[in-house]
Amino acid sequence: MRRSRLKRLLVLAPAALAVLAACGSSSGSSPAAGGATPAGAAAATQGPALTSWPEFGLDPQRSDATDAPTGITAADLGKLRDRRVTVPGTIDSSPVYLADAKVGGGTHDLVVVTSSYGRTMALDANSGKLLWTFTPRGYSSWVGSAQITTTSPVLEPSPEPRAVFAASPNGQVHKLSLATGREVGSGAWPVTVTRDPSKEKMAAALNVDGPYVIAATGGYIGDAPPYQGHVVLIDRESGKIAAVFNTLCAQRRAIIVPTSCPQSDSAVLSRGGAVVEPGGKRLLVDTGNGFWDGRRYFGDSVLELTVPGLRLRQSYTPRNQAELSANDNDLGSSAPALLGEDRVLVAGKDGVMRVLDLGRLDGSPPGGKARLGGEVQRLSTPGNTQLFTAPAVWHHGGQTTVFVADFSATAAFAFRHGHLRELWQNSTPGTSPIVAGGLVYVYEPEGGGIEVYGPSSGTPIAKLPGAPGHWNSPIVVDGHVIEPEGDANEHSGTGTIDLFSVR
């Protein structure tokens, strides 16, 4: 246990457990529901304690899984303190966290979130106190409108992060000081990644790959044209755009005016956005509905791009791509998931999960003529319905288990010898699962709250209370379970966040 954590536990007064209302109303501080839990329901943890959750998915590979101790065991679940805090914005995304961060001359366990209208906020995870708020320029011109973002922020990847990167609905990526929330205005910051933010939405989470921040664009509900999904590589020090890949009009290597391309759509819309392969030399994205020709237009496809040039190395496109596009069954509604053993999982709105060979996405070596098909395996999503969430890929004890949730069910799959086999399934819907501290956490967007399962059997262990939401997903780190709530499509200027804690 870190000295600062031990000191806080020794001096914590009962009054300090109450929810601070400095940033709005709260439901008070009370033990979360759950009751007694079987000790054997959780898997074993190992290694140093987890004290940082720097981005959506935990790491650039978007694994959403860790064996590191989180400070929360199965026995703790029925005793967690719940601080529900009202914040000035709906957090329809996922938070990031850093323990013992230096903010405003003090040290805080820091939660950073971005609202649907682009306000980025830092809160103390122990008290719920709002420490700083960044409001982007032009905020008043789009607040209350349909112009929103569901992009999760990302911490600067260094031993002691000093900055956080966040998006706003005007199509900009901002670099903010963790200590103050002030925007860095040097170099090319803030960075504009679209020529038409009213049509090109920033939905996918930001990612990092070495010296670069990765941003992606899609479209809004209704797919009002014109827009083109594209990926942008930004130097995180200077803010200079290092490379751009347009999924339509791919021969053009810069951010384009949407009306200048003869085709529209092909959004990069998934929660995970760009997924960085181990080693950082390549990344994977998948796309939504749009025209496909395998050369310049890549609707409903999985694309492997090189870093730093964002050059197309290979791609995969289903045989029924034209049907998917015509019926609004975006392949890219869920990001590619790296399974190991040179395999990738991709699933979409057609209710089909496809396992691909990373060495030959379309069944042929990279560099050949574009072709359709080539997957290794096909199987149904848990509820046999649309998948908008990111799978969690858990490597534990020499084996790999994949957890998938959609708006109808939650399931676990064993990954063996390059193929998936279902282990368990239930009828509880969920957003993107996470595996942390030997437990599986899944937010239930319709009824609210977080379901906690034993990973091997799917046995329900506890239900943490909460309000309904949309794309929101939790993080579990450093003695906290943190869950934003609310739906960006309700266009509200306020929202709530649950801060569960062992203290």
C-alpha positions in Angstrom: 0.0 0.0 0.0 1.3 3.4 -1.0 2.2 5.7 2.0 -0.3 8.4 0.9 -3.1 5.8 0.7 -2.3 4.4 4.1 -2.2 7.9 5.6 -5.6 8.7 4.3 -7.1 5.5 5.7 -5.7 6.3 9.1 -7.0 9.8 9.3 -10.3 9.4 7.5 -13.1 10.9 9.7 -16.7 9.6 9.4 -17.8 13.0 8.1 -15.4 12.7 5.2 -17.5 9.8 3.8 -20.4 12.1 3.0 -20.8 13.1 -0.6 -19.6 16.7 -1.3 -22.2 18.7 -3.2 -19.7 21.2 -4.5 -20.4 20.2 -8.0 -24.2 19.5 -7.6 -26.6 17.3 -5.9 -25.9 13.8 -4.7 -27.7 10.8 -3.4 -25.6 10.6 -0.2 -23.0 8.2 0.9 -24.3 4.7 1.6 -23.1 1.1 1.3 -23.7 -0.3 -2.2 -26.0 -3.2 -2.7 -24.5 -6.7 -3.0 -24.3 -8.5 0.3 -22.0 -11.4 1.0 -19.9 -12.8 -1.8 -18.2 -16.2 -2.3 -14.5 -15.8 -2.1 -13.9 -18.3 -4.8 -15.9 -16.4 -7.4 -13.0 -14.1 -8.4 -9.9 -15.2 -10.2 -6.4 -14.7 -8.6 -4.6 -11.4 -9.1 -0.9 -10.8 -9.4 1.7 -8.1 -9.8 1.8 -4.5 -8.6 -1.5 -2.7 -7.7 -3.3 -0.9 -10.4 -3.1 2.8 -9.8 -3.8 4.2 -13.2 -6.5 3.7 -15.9 -5.1 6.0 -18.6 -7.6 5.4 -21.5 -10.7 3.6 -22.7 -9.8 -0.1 -22.7 -7.0 0.4 -20.2 -4.2 0.1 -22.9 -3.7 1.0 -26.6 -4.7 -2.6 -27.5 -8.1 -1.9 -25.9 -7.9 -5.2 -23.9 -10.2 -4.0 -21.1 -8.6 -6.6 -18.9 -5.9 -6.8 -16.2 -4.8 -9.3 -13.5 -3.3 -6.5 -11.4 -4.9 -6.1 -7.9 -7.4 -3.2 -8.0 -7.9 -2.8 -4.2 -11.4 -4.3 -4.5 -12.1 -8.0 -3.9 -15.3 -10.0 -4.2 -15.7 -9.6 -0.4 -15.6 -5.8 -0.7 -18.5 -5.5 -3.2 -21.2 -5.4 -0.6 -19.4 -2.7 1.5 -18.5 -0.1 -1.1 -19.4 3.5 -0.5 -21.3 5.1 -3.3 -20.9 8.8 -3.9 -23.2 9.9 -6.7 -22.2 13.3 -7.9 -24.0 15.6 -10.3 -21.7 17.1 -12.9 -22.2 19.9 -15.5 -22.6 17.6 -18.5 -23.6 14.1 -19.6 -20.6 11.7 -19.6 -21.7 9.3 -22.4 -18.2 7.7 -22.5 -15.6 6.2 -20.1 -13.4 8.0 -17.5 -9.7 7.9 -17.0 -7.9 7.9 -13.6 -4.6 8.7 -12.0 -3.7 8.2 -8.4 -1.8 10.9 -6.4 -2.0 13.5 -9.1 -0.8 17.0 -8.4 -3.7 19.4 -8.8 -4.1 22.9 -7.5 -1.2 22.6 -5.0 -2.6 19.4 -3.5 -2.5 15.6 -4.2 -5.7 13.9 -5.4 -6.8 10.6 -6.8 -8.0 12.1 -10.0 -10.9 11.2 -12.3 -11.1 12.9 -15.7 -14.2 12.8 -17.9 -15.5 14.6 -21.0 -19.1 15.6 -21.4 -21.2 15.2 -24.6 -20.8 18.9 -25.2 -17.0 18.9 -24.7 -16.5 20.0 -21.2 -13.7 18.1 -19.6 -13.7 17.8 -15.8 -11.4 16.6 -13.1 -12.9 15.2 -9.8 -11.4 13.9 -6.6 -12.3 10.2 -6.5 -12.5 10.1 -2.8 -14.7 13.2 -2.1 -16.4 13.8 -5.4 -15.2 17.4 -5.4 -14.9 19.1 -8.8 -11.3 20.3 -9.1 -11.3 22.0 -12.5 -13.4 22.3 -15.6 -12.3 23.0 -19.2 -14.9 24.5 -21.4 -14.0 24.7 -25.1 -14.4 27.9 -27.1 -17.7 28.1 -28.8 -19.4 25.9 -26.2 -22.5 28.1 -26.1 -23.1 27.7 -29.8 -23.7 24.0 -29.7 -24.8 23.2 -26.1 -28.3 21.7 -26.2 -28.0 20.8 -29.9 -27.5 17.5 -31.6 -23.8 18.3 -32.2 -22.2 16.1 -29.5 -19.2 13.9 -28.8 -18.9 10.5 -27.1 -15.1 10.5 -27.2 -13.3 9.3 -24.1 -10.2 11.2 -23.1 -6.7 9.8 -22.8 -3.8 10.5 -20.4 -0.4 11.5 -21.6 1.6 8.2 -21.7 4.6 9.0 -19.4 5.7 7.8 -15.9 4.1 10.9 -14.5 1.4 12.2 -16.9 1.2 16.0 -17.0 -1.5 16.3 -19.6 -4.8 14.8 -20.7 -6.1 14.9 -24.3 -9.8 15.4 -24.9 -12.2 16.1 -27.8 -15.0 18.6 -28.3 -18.0 18.7 -30.7 -16.4 21.4 -32.8 -14.0 18.7 -34.1 -11.0 19.6 -32.1 -8.6 17.6 -29.9 -7.3 19.6 -26.9 -4.2 19.1 -24.7 -5.0 20.1 -21.1 -2.8 20.4 -18.0 -3.7 17.8 -15.4 -2.7 20.2 -12.7 -5.0 23.1 -13.7 -7.2 22.0 -16.6 -5.8 24.9 -18.7 -5.5 24.3 -22.4 -2.0 24.1 -24.0 -2.0 26.7 -26.8 1.6 26.3 -28.0 2.6 24.6 -31.2 -0.5 23.6 -33.3 -2.7 22.9 -30.2 -5.7 22.6 -30.3 -5.9 20.4 -33.4 -8.8 20.4 -35.8 -9.5 17.0 -37.2 -12.6 17.7 -39.4 -13.6 20.4 -41.9 -17.3 19.9 -41.0 -18.0 19.1 -37.4 -21.7 19.5 -37.9 -21.6 16.3 -40.1 -18.4 14.5 -38.9 -18.8 13.4 -35.3 -16.0 12.5 -32.9 -17.5 9.3 -31.3 -14.6 6.9 -30.8 -12.2 7.1 -27.9 -8.8 8.8 -28.3 -5.8 6.5 -28.3 -2.0 6.8 -28.1 0.8 5.1 -30.0 4.2 6.2 -28.7 4.6 9.9 -29.6 1.2 10.2 -31.2 -2.4 10.8 -30.3 -4.9 9.0 -32.5 -8.3 10.5 -33.3 -11.1 9.3 -35.6 -14.3 10.6 -37.1 -17.7 9.2 -38.0 -21.2 10.6 -38.6 -24.3 11.5 -36.5 -27.5 9.6 -36.0 -29.3 9.5 -39.3 -26.0 9.4 -41.3 -26.8 12.8 -42.9 -24.3 13.2 -45.7 -21.7 14.2 -46.6 -19.1 12.9 -44.2 -16.1 10.5 -44.4 -14.7 8.4 -41.6 -11.0 9.1 -41.2 -8.1 8.5 -38.8 -5.7 11.3 -37.8 -2.3 10.8 -36.2 -1.2 13.8 -34.1 2.2 14.5 -32.6 1.3 14.9 -28.9 4.1 17.4 -28.2 3.7 19.8 -31.1 0.1 19.2 -32.1 1.2 18.8 -35.7 -0.8 16.3 -37.8 1.6 13.5 -38.8 -0.7 11.5 -41.1 -4.3 11.1 -42.2 -6.2 8.1 -43.7 -9.5 8.7 -45.3 -11.6 5.5 -45.5 -13.4 7.1 -48.6 -11.2 8.9 -51.1 -8.3 7.0 -49.5 -5.9 8.3 -52.2 -6.1 11.7 -50.5 -3.7 12.0 -47.6 -5.1 15.1 -45.8 -8.2 16.1 -44.0 -10.7 16.8 -46.8 -13.8 18.9 -47.2 -16.6 16.3 -47.1 -18.3 17.7 -50.1 -15.1 17.2 -52.2 -15.4 13.4 -52.1 -18.0 11.7 -54.3 -18.9 9.1 -51.6 -20.2 9.6 -48.1 -20.2 7.7 -44.7 -17.8 4.8 -43.9 -17.7 6.0 -40.3 -15.1 5.1 -37.7 -17.8 4.9 -35.0 -16.9 2.2 -32.6 -16.2 2.8 -28.9 -12.6 1.7 -29.3 -11.8 3.5 -32.5 -8.2 2.8 -33.5 -6.7 -0.3 -31.9 -2.8 -0.3 -31.7 -1.2 -3.6 -32.3 1.6 -4.7 -29.9 4.9 -3.0 -30.9 3.1 0.1 -32.1 4.0 -0.2 -35.7 0.5 -0.9 -37.0 -3.1 -0.2 -36.0 -6.5 -1.6 -36.8 -9.8 0.3 -37.5 -13.1 -0.9 -38.9 -15.7 1.1 -40.7 -19.4 1.6 -41.1 -21.6 1.6 -44.1 -20.3 3.1 -47.4 -19.1 2.3 -50.9 -16.4 -0.4 -51.3 -14.0 -1.0 -54.2 -10.9 -2.2 -52.3 -8.7 0.6 -53.6 -10.0 4.0 -52.7 -13.3 3.2 -50.9 -13.5 1.0 -47.8 -17.0 0.9 -46.4 -17.8 -2.0 -44.0 -14.1 -3.1 -43.8 -11.3 -3.8 -41.3 -8.2 -1.9 -42.2 -4.6 -2.4 -41.0 -2.6 0.8 -41.2 1.1 1.3 -40.7 2.5 3.8 -38.2 3.6 6.6 -38.6 2.5 6.9 -42.3 -1.0 5.4 -42.0 -0.5 3.5 -45.2 -2.9 0.7 -45.9 -1.2 -2.7 -45.4 -4.2 -5.0 -45.8 -7.9 -5.2 -45.3 -10.9 -7.4 -44.8 -14.4 -6.9 -46.2 -17.3 -9.4 -45.8 -18.7 -11.1 -48.8 -22.1 -9.4 -48.2 -20.6 -5.9 -47.9 -23.1 -4.4 -50.3 -26.0 -6.0 -48.3 -24.6 -4.7 -45.0 -24.3 -1.2 -46.3 -27.8 -1.2 -47.9 -29.4 -2.4 -44.6 -27.5 -0.1 -42.2 -25.7 -3.1 -40.6 -22.3 -1.3 -40.0 -19.5 -3.8 -39.7 -17.6 -1.2 -37.7 -20.1 -0.7 -34.8 -17.6 -2.6 -32.6 -13.8 -2.1 -32.8 -11.4 -5.0 -33.7 -10.4 -7.0 -30.7 -6.9 -8.5 -30.6 -7.2 -12.1 -29.4 -3.6 -13.3 -29.6 -2.4 -16.3 -31.7 -2.5 -13.9 -34.7 -6.3 -13.6 -34.5 -8.7 -10.6 -34.5 -12.3 -10.5 -33.6 -14.7 -8.1 -35.3 -18.5 -7.8 -34.9 -21.1 -5.4 -36.2 -24.8 -4.5 -36.3 -25.7 -7.7 -38.2 -25.2 -9.8 -35.1 -22.3 -11.7 -36.5 -18.9 -12.1 -34.9 -16.0 -12.8 -37.3 -12.6 -14.2 -36.3 -9.9 -13.1 -38.8 -6.3 -14.1 -39.3 -4.1 -11.1 -38.6 -1.4 -12.3 -40.9 -3.9 -12.4 -43.8 -7.1 -10.5 -43.0 -8.9 -11.5 -46.2 -7.3 -15.0 -46.4 -4.4 -13.9 -48.6 -1.0 -12.4 -47.8 -0.9 -8.6 -47.6 -0.3 -6.7 -50.8 -2.5 -8.8 -53.1 -5.5 -7.9 -55.1 -8.5 -6.8 -52.9 -11.1 -9.5 -52.4 -14.1 -10.1 -50.3 -14.4 -12.6 -47.4 -11.6 -14.7 -45.9 -12.7 -15.0 -42.2 -11.6 -18.0 -40.1 -14.8 -18.3 -38.1 -18.3 -16.9 -37.8 -20.6 -17.0 -34.8 -23.5 -15.0 -33.3 -23.3 -12.2 -30.9 -24.5 -13.0 -27.4 -28.1 -11.8 -28.0 -27.9 -12.4 -31.7 -28.3 -8.7 -32.1 -26.4 -5.5 -32.9 -23.0 -5.1 -31.2 -21.9 -1.5 -30.3 -19.7 -2.4 -27.4 -16.0 -3.3 -27.1 -15.1 -6.9 -26.1 -12.8 -7.5 -23.2 -9.9 -9.9 -23.9 -8.5 -11.5 -20.7 -5.2 -13.5 -20.8 -5.0 -15.4 -17.5 -3.3 -18.6 -16.5 -2.1 -19.4 -20.0 -5.6 -19.1 -21.4 -7.6 -16.4 -23.1 -11.3 -15.6 -22.4 -13.3 -13.0 -24.4 -16.3 -11.2 -22.7 -18.9 -9.7 -25.0 -22.1 -7.8 -24.0 -24.8 -6.3 -26.2 -28.2 -4.8 -25.5 -29.7 -8.2 -25.1 -27.2 -10.5 -23.3 -23.7 -11.0 -21.9 -21.4 -13.9 -22.7 -17.9 -15.4 -22.3 -16.0 -17.3 -24.9 -13.0 -19.4 -24.6 -10.3 -18.7 -27.2 -8.4 -21.9 -28.1 -6.4 -22.9 -31.1 -7.5 -19.9 -33.1 -11.3 -20.3 -32.5 -13.9 -19.1 -30.0 -16.2 -21.4 -28.1 -19.0 -20.1 -25.8 -18.5 -20.8 -22.1 -21.5 -19.1 -20.6 -24.3 -16.6 -21.5 -27.1 -14.8 -19.7 -29.9 -12.5 -20.7 -28.6 -9.4 -19.0 -27.7 -6.5 -21.4 -24.5 -4.5 -21.0 -22.1 -2.0 -22.4 -18.3 -2.8 -22.8 -17.2 -5.3 -20.2 -14.1 -5.0 -18.1 -12.1 -7.6 -16.2 -10.3 -6.2 -13.2 -9.2 -7.7 -9.9 -10.3 -11.1 -11.0 -13.9 -10.0 -11.5 -16.0 -9.1 -14.6 -17.9 -5.7 -14.4 -20.7 -4.9 -16.9 -22.8 -1.7 -16.9 -26.5 -2.3 -17.6 -27.5 0.7 -19.7 -31.3 0.2 -19.6 -31.9 -0.4 -15.9 -28.7 1.2 -14.6 -26.1 -0.3 -12.2 -23.2 -2.6 -12.7 -23.4 -6.4 -12.8 -20.4 -8.2 -11.3 -19.7 -11.8 -12.3 -17.2 -14.5 -11.6 -15.2 -14.8 -14.9 -15.2 -18.6 -15.3 -18.9 -19.3 -14.6 -20.7 -16.1 -15.1 -22.1 -16.4 -11.6 -23.6 -13.1 -10.5 -21.7 -11.9 -7.4 -23.2 -8.4 -6.9 -25.2 -5.6 -8.4 -23.8 -2.1 -7.8 -26.6 0.6 -8.0 -26.8 3.2 -10.7 -28.9 5.1 -13.2 -29.5 4.3 -16.9 -27.2 5.3 -19.6 -26.0 4.6 -23.1 -22.4 3.9 -24.2 -21.0 4.6 -20.6 -18.7 1.9 -19.2 -16.9 1.6 -15.9 -13.3 1.5 -14.7 -12.1 -0.4 -11.6 -8.8 0.9 -10.2 -7.0 1.8 -7.0 -9.9 0.9 -4.7 -12.6 2.6 -6.8 -15.3 1.6 -9.2 -16.2 4.7 -11.4 -19.2 4.8 -13.6 -20.6 7.8 -15.6 -24.3 7.7 -16.4 -26.7 9.3 -18.9 -27.4 9.4 -22.6 -25.8 12.0 -24.8 -28.8 11.8 -27.2 -31.0 13.4 -24.5 -29.0 16.6 -25.0 -28.8 17.4 -21.3 -26.4 19.9 -19.8 -26.0 17.8 -16.6 -25.3 14.2 -15.7 -24.2 12.0 -12.9 -21.2 9.9 -12.0 -21.1 7.1 -9.4 -17.8 7.0 -7.4 -17.8 3.7 -5.5 -14.9 3.2 -3.0 -13.7 0.8 -0.4 -13.2 3.7 2.0 
